[in-house]
Amino acid sequence: MMRLKNMLYTLAFTVAFQAHAAEKKPNFLVIVADDLGYSDIGAFGGEIDTPNLDAIASSGLKLTGFHTAPTCSPTRSMLLSGTDNHRAGLGTMAELISPNQKGQPGHEGYLRPEVAALPELLVSGGYRTILSGKWHLGLTAQQDPHARGFQHSFALLQGGHNHFGNNSGPSTATYTQDGKPVAKLPDDFYSSDYFATKLIEQLKASGKGAEGKKPFFAYLAFTAPHWPLQAPRADIAKYKGRYDAGFDVLRAQRLKRQAELGLIDPAKAAHIPALRSGGWDSLSAEDKRVAARDMEIYAAMVDRLDKNVGRVIDALKRSGEYDNTVILFLADNGAEGLDVARTEMVGINKAAAAADNSFDNLGAATSYVSYGPGWAQAATAPSWLYKAYATEGGTRAVSFISYKGFERKGVNGAFLSVADVSPTFLELAGVADPKGSFQGRSVEPIRGKSWVSYLSGKADRVYAPNDSFGTELFGSRALRQGDWKITDIGDGKWRLFNIAEDPGETNDLSLEQPDRRKDLIAAWDVYAKDVGVIIPDQRIYQP
């Protein structure tokens, strides 16, 4: 009876929402931070000054069970397609295709034409569509965001760049505006500032005349705080000395704040880092000085990102569109543990070697550093590992959603996927699921699940306890089924965890529950065959 009443309530909520949508459909604003750690912002336990993000998070729902792919472009393919990254064309990153994956379906390294992208679908439903920031889903004209449904776009096509626009080094970046190459960036370019400015300009310009009567889908994809760590000097100075105690202390402080905020249960074990380089006390005095400065720069980048989110929110409020806008914020994966100054990856190594990484120059346009695994593991606490792994630390990302029409507020840890965003927005917009066919071409079916009944406050979960959800990248694999998860960090060994009781993946239950482990491995095999997983014959990306 209770289940029937919940179903009737959800139906009533959906009918009421769609009736309202027929009168005025909601706008959508998706904000993506690049490599942001789970606990970096204040609303998720961090000490970095992020009042604008904190305000949105506090007014909405903190999604503590939100999951992505282990790295950026696979996540973005899932976000905009509603399907698995292996079906969307990003079974691996374009820059890191293993020899045995080259030429194989689903491993093209760009968003496949067999995908009906979310902006394409929303345009067909009467929306205007806008992108500013990182694309990372293709480099050719046919793969540009302007060709994939974004009517207005300013895009960085690659996965990273110099945040000050310095394109004279070994790593170059390509920018397009509405599908046309951008010849020169302004002299005062700084990534977060400029991406926010362009989005505001596009919203304002497209908000006039007949087009302005249409609701909008806006995608603001920051490249901060992705390496190279670079920020304006004044912003870095604000955090001087803040991190001198080191990453072990920072991790403990953030765990304490997360418990105070109700984000974690302090009675459940957090993963204890086992860094190859040792803890903070194992570093020399000079290494500590440099590491603390790296984190100061990183914090400055997050701080600056937040200020620019505030600018966009202010613009929405001035336009009168804020109250009718669904705002979704997410990081594209866990924190980045790669140390670019010491990596053996050729392109990155070359860029770092050519940079001026003297202490006084760190954070400038001519420097090229990241902050390494110690800070990354602190940022993903209580989870295990970080970006590039299918562990919780690599795939459980900071996220929240806010809209006045949603009943569910506060904090909720239901398992959710970035692939769910497309079906959720389509339902809220009243746009039909293409179900395999769009504008005369066959397209991949949407695999994600809508959150509408969950956001109504009457459905406690989106995925049923027996639903399987798989992940793979660079040979690191996982499968989630209810509270249970099997994880392989890329060493070929499956481990079994109860995530509800052990969110830190600290206690492998394989020996205690061999039958469950066997069943989940079988379910992963089904998933892998279904989406076309090809395990790489060499692991190229190893943070």
N, C-alpha and C positions, 0 to 999 in steps of 0.2 A: 504494500500500500504506500509506504514511504517513497519507494522508488517511483511509483506512478505519479505521486504528488510532485516529486522533483522534476519529472519529465514534463508534467503539465506547466509547472512554473517556468521551466526553461523555454518551453514553446511560447508561453505568454510573453516572456522577456524578449524573445527573438521577434515575435510579431510586433510588439510595441516598438522595438528598436527599428525594425524595418519600416514601420509606419512613419516614425520620426525621420528616418533616412530618406523616405520618399519626398518629404517636405524639404529637408536639408541634409544632404549626406555629410558624414564626418570627413574632415581633413585628416591626413596622416603625416606625421613627422618622425622619421627614423634617424636617430643619431648613433653613429658607430665610432667608438674609440678604438684605436689600433694598438693592440698588445697591452691594454690597461689591465692591471692586476685586480683580482677579485676584491681586495680590501683597501684599494687605494683611496677611494672617495670617502668623505666623512660619513655618509649614510650607510656605508658598509664597513665601518670600523677604522677608517684611515684618518691620519692627522693632516693631510694636505688640505689646503683651503679650497673647498668646492661648494660654496653656498648655493649656487644656482642649481647644480645637479641634486644637491641634498634636498632643496625645496621641492623639486619635481618628484623625487623619490618618496618624500614624506607625504605628499598629497595623493600618491597613487599606491601601487602594489609592488613591493620588492620581490622579485622572482628568484628566490634562492636556489631553485632547482633547474634553472635555465642552462641549457647545454648547446655547445657549438661543435664544429669540427675542430681538430687540434691546431690548425693554422688558418691564416686569413682568407686567401682566395677560395679555398673549399667552403669556408663558412659563408662567404658572400654569395657563392653560387647557390647554396641552400636557401639563404635568405630571399633571394630574388626568384627562385624557381619553385620552392615548396617541395623539392624532391631531394634525394640523396645526392651528395656531391659526385659520386661515381656515375650517376645517370645524367648529371648536369654538365659533365665535361671536365670536372676538376677532381678526378680520382687521385690526382697528385697535383702539386703546383707546377706551373709551366716551366719554372726555372730549375726544377728538381726531378724531372722525369727520368726514371731509371731506364737503362737500355732495354729491358724486357717489357717495358710499358709503352715504348715509343710506337706510335701508329695504331695503338689499340683503342677501340671504342671506349668512351668515357674518360680517357686520359689525354684528351686533346690539349688541355691547358687553357682553354677559353670556354665561355658559356656557349654551349652547342645551339645551333639553330633549331634543334628538335625540342627546345625548351620554349614555352610561352612565358616570357619574363613578366613579373608582377606589374611593372609599369606599362607594358603592352596591354595587359588585360585591363588595367584600370583606365587607360586611355579609351579602350573600347566601351567602357562603362561611363564615359563622360567626365573623366578626371583630367586635370592638367598635371604634368609630371616634371619634376625638377631634381637635378643632382648637382652637388658640389662636393668635390674631394676625390678620394681614392676610388678607382674603378677596379683594376687588377683582374679583369675578366676577359681580356683580349686586347690586342694591339692594332689590328687592322681596322679599316674604315667600316667593314661589315660587322666588326665586333665592338665598335665604339658604343658608348651608352646612348648616343643619339640615334643609332640604328637599332637599339633594343628597347625602345619605348620611351626614353627620356626626351621630351620635347625641348627642354632647356637644360643645358649641362655645361659645367666647367669641370673637367676631369683630369686627374693624374692617371695615366694609363698603366704605369708600372706599379709595383708593390711598395716602393719606397723612394725617397728623394732627399735632397738637401732641404731642410726646413726653411732656409733663408733664400732658396731659389738659385743657389750657386750651382751652375750646370757645367763648370769648367773642369771638374775632376774626372776620374776614371769611370764613375757611374753617372750616366746621363738620364734625364727624365723627359717624358713626352707629355705635353698638356694639349688638350683640345677644348674648344668651346663650340657647342652645338655641332660637333662632328668635324670642325675645321681646326687645323693646327694653330696653336698659339705661338707666335714667333718670339715674343719676349715678355718676361714677367716684369712687373714694376720693381723699381729699385728698393722699395720698402717692403717687399714681399716677406711675409712670414706665414707659414702654412695655415695654422689655425685661424689667424686673423683674416687671411685672404679667402679661405674657404667659407667662413661665416659671412663675410662681406658679399661674396658672389651669390650665396643662397638668398640673402636678404634682398639683393638687387633683383634677382630672378623672381622672387615672390612678388615684389612690388611691380615689376614690369609686366608680369603675366596676370596680375590682379586687376588689370584695366579692361574696359570694354566687355565684349561678349565672353571672352576667355575668363575674365575675372569672376564671372558668375559661376564658374565651375569649381567644385572642391579640388583640393590639391593633394598630391602625394609628393612629399619632399624628402630627399635622402641626403643627409649631411654626413659625409664620411671623412672624419679627421684622419690624418696620418700620425698625429701625436697619440701616445708617447713612443711610437716606434723609433728605433735607432735609425740614424745617428742621433744621439742625445744633443739637442741644440735648443737654446732658448735665449730671449733677450737678457742682457746682463742684469737689469734691475730685478727681473723676476727670479733669477738665480740667487741674487744677493738676499732676497727675502728669506731664503731657507738656509742661510749660512750657519753652520754649526748644529743644525737640527738633527743630523744623522751621525754625529760623531760617536755615539754609543754603539753603532753597528747594527747589522741585520738580525742578529739573534735577539737583541733587546727589542727591536722594532716588531719582530714577529710576536713576541710575548705581549707587547702592548696592544697590538691589533687584535689578537685573540681575546684579550680581556675586554676590549671595547665591543667586539662582536657579541660576546656573551651578554654584556650590558644592554645592547640594542635588541636582544632576542633573536639574533641571526644564527646563533649556534647554541647547542647544549654543551656547557662546559664539562658535563659528566662523560661525554663521549670523546674518545681519544682523537687528538689532532695528529697528523703525520709528523714524525720527527725527522727533520732533514738529515740526510747523510751525504754531505757535499764532498766531492772528490778532493777539493782543495782544503777541506777542513772548515771549522767554524771561524767566527770573527777573531777570536783570540789567537788563532794560528797565523794571522796575517802580520806582516812587518808594519812598523809605524808608518812608513811611506805608503805601503799598499792600503792601509786604513784611510790615510789622508785622501788618496785618489778615489777610493771607493765611496767615501762619504761625499766627495764633490760630485761624482757620477749621480748619486741619488739626489743631491740638491738640484741638479739640472733636470733630472726626471720629474721631480716634484714641481719644478717651475713650469714644465711642459703641461702637466696635468692642470695646474693652477690656471695657466693661460687658456687652455681648452675650456675650462669652466667659465671663464669670463666671456668667451665667445658664445657659449651656449646661452649665457645671460643676454647677450646682444640679440640673438635670434628670438628668444622668448619675449623680450621687450618689443621687438618688431611685430610679433604676432599679436601682442596685446594692443599695440597702437592701431593695428589694422582691424581689430575687433574679431579676429579669427581664433584667438587662443582658446576660448571656452568650447569651441567646436572642433578642436584638434586632438586626436589620439597621439600621444607622444610615447614612443618606445625608445629606450636607451639600452645599448648593449656594448660590451667589448667583443671583439671578434674571436677571441680565444683566451687562454690563460696568459699570465705574464711571460715575457721573453727571457729565457735563461741563457741564450747564446752570448758568449763573450766575443764580440767582433774583433777585438784587438788580438785575440789569441787563436781564432778559428783557422782551420786549414781550408775552408771553402774559398775557392780561387778568387771570385769576383769581390767578395767581401774583404778578403785578406789584402787584396791589391789596393782597395780604397782606404783601408785602415793604414796601410804602410805609407801611402802618399800623403796622409793627413798630418797636421801639426797638432799632436796630442800632448804638448807640453802643458803643465798644470795650469798656468795662467790663461791658456787659450781654450781649455775645455769648455764646451758649450757654444763656441763660436762657429761660424759658417765653415771654417777651414779645419775643424776638428771632426773626429769620426770614432765615437765610442758607444758602447752599451753598458749596462750596469751589472750583468753577469748573474750566475745562478743563486748567489746568496740572497740578494735583494728579491729576486724573482720568487724564490721559495717562501720568503717572508710574505710576499704579496698574495700568494695563492693559499696561504694557511686558512683553514685547517687541512687543505687537500694535499695530495701527493703529486710531486713534480710540477710541470709547467708546460708552456707551449710546445707543440710537436709531439706530445704524448697523448694517448687515449685514456689516460688517467683522469680523475676528477680535477686535478690541478691544471691539466691541459685543456679540458673541455667544459668545466663548470665556470661560466663567465658571469661577471657582474651585469645585472639587467633589472630594469623596472619599467612599468607601464603606467600611464596616467591619463585619465579621461573622466569627466564629470558623470558620464552615463554608466560607468562601471560600478557595480555594487561591491565587489571584493576590493578591500583596501588592506594596508598593513604589510604583513610578511607572510609568504606562503612558499613551501618547499616542494610542491608537486613537480614531478619530472616534466620538463618541457624541452622542446627542440627549436632551434632557429628555423627549421623547415616548416614549423607551424605558423610562421608569421604570414606567409602568403595566403593560406586558406582562411586565416582569421580576418585579415584585412578585406579579402574578397567578400566574405560573409557580411562584415560590417558595412561594406560599400554597396551591398546588394548586387554584386557582379557574379555571374554564374561561373562555376568551376568548368573549365573547358572540356574536361573528361576525355582527353586524348586527341582532340581536334580543335584547331584554332585558325581562323582565316584561311581555310583551305589546305592547311598542312597538318600532318600528324605530329603530336607533341607528347612529351613525357607526362604521364599522369601525376597529379599531386599526391605525395605520400604523407605529408604532414597533416596534423589534425587541428581543426579550429578550436580556439579558446573561448568562443562566445558563451557557451554554457558555464564554463569555469569562471569567466569574468562576471557572470551574473550572480555568482556567490552560492549557487545551489548544487553545482557539480564540484566535488572535492578533488577530482583529478581529470586530466585530459587523456592519459593512457591507462588502459585497464591493466590489472596485475599480470595478465597473461600476454600482453602485447610485447613483442620483441622490438628493440631498437638497436641497430648495429652502427659501428663506427670503424673506420680504418684510414690510416694515413702513414706513409713511410714504413709500413709493416707493423706499426703499433695498432693494436686492435682492442675492441671492447664490444660487449653486448649487454644491454640492460633489459631486464624483465621484472617489472614491479620493483621491489626493494633489492633485488639480487643483481649482481653484475660480475661478469668475468672480464679480466683485464690482462692484456699482454703488452708490455712496454716496448716490444720490438725484439725481444730475445727468444721468442718462440715458446715461452712458458705461460700457460694460462693460470691465473690466480682467481680465486672465488671470494667475493666480499658481499656482506649484507650492508648496503649503503645506508639504510635507515639507522642501523645500530653502529655502523663503523664508517662514517663519511670520509674519514681520513685514509681509508684503504690500508689499515694497519695490520689486520688479522686475516690471513689467508685461510679460508675454511675448506680448502680442497680435500684434505685428508678426512675431515669430519663429515663432509657431505659429497662423496664422490659421485653419487648418482645425479645430484643436482648439477654438479659441474659438467658431467657428461651430457646432460640434457641441454644445457646452455651452449656448450660447444657445438652440438648438433644444430641448434637454432642459429648459431652464427654461421655455420656452413651453408644453411639455407639462405640466409641473408646475403652472404658473399656471392653465392651463385646467382641470386636474383638480380643484384645490382652490378655484377661484373667486376668484383674486386680482383686486382692482380697484385699480389705481394711483390714488392720490388726485389730484384736480385742483389741489390746493394742499398744500404741505408746512407743516403747522401747528407741528410740533415740531422746532425747529432749534437744537440745543445750540451 
